[in-house]
């Protein structure tokens, strides 16, 4: 099932951090948004925080 956008995250960060994220994203041929998502997912995985996938969240809403 293709993933779809479900939320927007607006944040303010130091311009040098933004530049670093943009450089990292370019190195991996990713968008900045995708790079930030990947970094958050990696952190959560390492910290033991489970992120349910969208199809799991959709199924839970359907089943009530």
Steps between C-alpha positions, in 0.01 A plus 500: 500500500654837406568736785320832507567817692291525813657781704708813464783587736620859513809574704762765545863393502839664481589576137823301529302190601266551207801525267645180648172313453474628143857382431430157654180472295685588180766238575230232531287633210211572739279800556558696821159383628584136428841540665342645816245216508776241457703658784196500729423137413863401564501676838171340603622156394819541705300631800248215481210725399255318273358697209191325359486502123217689331318185387499378863358834619235489225398145599465604865273791405288271279463241778419762750 
